[in-house]
């Protein structure tokens, strides 16, 4: 036949819309035309496919070849369409017969020798009933999706033999069993009991946290240990996180079901942090989805970069719009930020080293806008560790012990409202986070004295709800509200 029709998948953010690959051979001068909004990488398939077909012992037909990638208004990118294009040419020219063609989907980049090279494979509709033919290197990644038949191949000839019914490809059925790499242990941090308590509260409710203190106080150590006390990832969380990393080319099988920890340098641009590019790609906030985003030296980040965090902190996703492309990526990250109390870092240190003037301190702290600080749930001063504690043996509680309290507290939240406390809406706060009379009176006094915003009011109630969950009680008392206000005072002063 002079026409062949195959199925493949494109990449559109985290979605994987179906693409129909139509290959038509006609008379006339030899030509190879690709239509259907192909990107440069897709257009280069003409040369890769030609060489691969010839090196596999087939004849490249000297005819007018037209390849249409439908739908035409969907941008196509990467070399993942090489395999279906090559198969379409062989089918349309009569060099290959494939009675089960409609039962398969294809994706894979071709080497000039005909070997198949890896492509992003976490993006496919798991409800599809077709078998998915793709490179062997991509099979372990695709198998994580589940509920689909994966047929891995190493060479174009293997795929041809399978479609012709001569030598069938064996389904890939290895279940993921990645090696677990332990997180740093919280017991290694000496002293800092209040900061460890704040870290536990943040982990239990999914709250954002800002740590302020002099150099060497342990701010970075505390932040790096947050993933180790977070509850285990659910299957859906693990799959969604892996899909984001796969799209960015950063997925590793050994990281499956481990909460990500991202710590971009303060010189990062807005596009690096929130995502962007001509073809939108996820940034650090999406790569930290379901994990931790740690911003050290917070005031040193460009103000515009920090302001871009305001929307995803509230909504849990980020919209990226370009002239011809639009994409939405998940960004439900847990923000942990660290900063010094002044430009030199030694304000309040017992050594009295600080010589910063009040104006210098005000300018330094003024780099952080009020609206951004208003979106941070907990703020805590982290003082320097005294010499006696530093030279003694670490006696703090391990991450496993803290996680044993955090996990049931999170489970109570999911059973009650289906989400962590940090994500509660105002209506849900009224329903699930109302304090008792004494707690309400205390909060009313704090609002008047600290001049807190309505957003701060709601965030105090969310944190108080988490503290009550850690205490295994449904009632939010004045003690819970007082602790939540304590974590908020630094933002108002």
GIRA-V285716 format. One record per backbone hydrogen bond with DSSP energy under -1.0 kcal/mol. NH is the residue of the N-H (numbers start at 1). CO is the residue of the C=O. If there is no record, write none. Layout:
nh=NH co=CO
nh=NH co=CO
//
This chain:
nh=4 co=23
nh=6 co=21
nh=8 co=19
nh=10 co=17
nh=12 co=15
nh=15 co=12
nh=19 co=8
nh=20 co=70
nh=21 co=6
nh=22 co=68
nh=23 co=4
nh=24 co=66
nh=25 co=2
nh=26 co=64
nh=31 co=63
nh=33 co=65
nh=35 co=67
nh=39 co=76
nh=43 co=39
nh=44 co=40
nh=45 co=42
nh=46 co=43
nh=48 co=44
nh=49 co=45
nh=50 co=46
nh=51 co=47
nh=52 co=48
nh=53 co=49
nh=54 co=50
nh=55 co=51
nh=56 co=52
nh=57 co=54
nh=58 co=53
nh=63 co=61
nh=64 co=26
nh=65 co=31
nh=66 co=24
nh=67 co=33
nh=68 co=22
nh=69 co=35
nh=70 co=20
nh=74 co=71
nh=76 co=37
nh=82 co=79
nh=83 co=108
nh=85 co=81
nh=86 co=82
nh=87 co=83
nh=88 co=84
nh=89 co=85
nh=90 co=86
nh=91 co=87
nh=92 co=88
nh=93 co=89
nh=94 co=91
nh=95 co=90
nh=96 co=90
nh=101 co=98
nh=103 co=100
nh=104 co=101
nh=105 co=131
nh=106 co=7
nh=107 co=133
nh=108 co=80
nh=109 co=117
nh=111 co=115
nh=114 co=111
nh=116 co=154
nh=117 co=109
nh=128 co=125
nh=131 co=103
nh=132 co=149
nh=133 co=105
nh=134 co=151
nh=136 co=153
nh=139 co=136
nh=142 co=138
nh=143 co=139
nh=145 co=142
nh=151 co=132
nh=153 co=134
nh=156 co=114
nh=159 co=155
nh=160 co=156
nh=161 co=157
nh=162 co=158
nh=163 co=159
nh=164 co=160
nh=165 co=162
nh=166 co=161
nh=167 co=161
nh=172 co=150
nh=188 co=185
nh=189 co=186
nh=196 co=192
nh=197 co=193
nh=198 co=194
nh=199 co=195
nh=200 co=196
nh=201 co=197
nh=202 co=198
nh=203 co=199
nh=204 co=200
nh=205 co=201
nh=206 co=202
nh=207 co=202
nh=209 co=335
nh=210 co=378
nh=211 co=337
nh=212 co=380
nh=213 co=339
nh=217 co=214
nh=222 co=218
nh=223 co=219
nh=224 co=220
nh=226 co=223
nh=229 co=226
nh=238 co=234
nh=239 co=235
nh=240 co=236
nh=241 co=237
nh=242 co=238
nh=243 co=239
nh=244 co=240
nh=245 co=241
nh=246 co=242
nh=247 co=243
nh=248 co=244
nh=249 co=246
nh=250 co=245
nh=255 co=252
nh=256 co=253
nh=258 co=255
nh=262 co=292
nh=268 co=265
nh=273 co=269
nh=274 co=270
nh=275 co=271
nh=276 co=281
nh=281 co=276
nh=284 co=272
nh=285 co=273
nh=287 co=283
nh=288 co=284
nh=289 co=286
nh=290 co=332
nh=291 co=288
nh=292 co=260
nh=293 co=334
nh=294 co=262
nh=295 co=336
nh=298 co=338
nh=300 co=297
nh=301 co=298
nh=306 co=302
nh=307 co=303
nh=308 co=304
nh=309 co=306
nh=310 co=307
nh=313 co=309
nh=314 co=310
nh=315 co=311
nh=316 co=312
nh=318 co=329
nh=320 co=327
nh=322 co=325
nh=327 co=320
nh=329 co=318
nh=331 co=316
nh=333 co=331
nh=334 co=291
nh=336 co=293
nh=337 co=209
nh=338 co=295
nh=339 co=211
nh=349 co=346
nh=352 co=349
nh=361 co=357
nh=362 co=358
nh=363 co=359
nh=364 co=360
nh=365 co=361
nh=366 co=362
nh=367 co=364
nh=368 co=365
nh=373 co=369
nh=374 co=370
nh=375 co=372
nh=376 co=373
nh=378 co=208
nh=379 co=487
nh=380 co=210
nh=382 co=212
nh=390 co=386
nh=391 co=387
nh=402 co=398
nh=403 co=399
nh=404 co=400
nh=405 co=402
nh=406 co=402
nh=407 co=403
nh=409 co=405
nh=410 co=406
nh=411 co=407
nh=412 co=408
nh=413 co=409
nh=414 co=410
nh=415 co=411
nh=416 co=412
nh=417 co=413
nh=422 co=205
nh=423 co=420
nh=424 co=421
nh=429 co=425
nh=430 co=426
nh=431 co=427
nh=432 co=428
nh=433 co=429
nh=436 co=476
nh=440 co=436
nh=441 co=437
nh=442 co=438
nh=443 co=439
nh=444 co=440
nh=445 co=441
nh=446 co=442
nh=447 co=443
nh=448 co=444
nh=449 co=445
nh=450 co=446
nh=452 co=447
nh=457 co=453
nh=458 co=454
nh=459 co=455
nh=460 co=456
nh=461 co=457
nh=462 co=458
nh=463 co=459
nh=464 co=460
nh=465 co=461
nh=466 co=462
nh=467 co=463
nh=468 co=464
nh=469 co=465
nh=470 co=466
nh=471 co=467
nh=472 co=469
nh=473 co=468
nh=481 co=477
nh=482 co=478
nh=483 co=479
nh=484 co=480
nh=485 co=481
nh=486 co=482
nh=487 co=483
nh=488 co=485
nh=489 co=485
nh=491 co=488
nh=492 co=489
nh=493 co=489
//
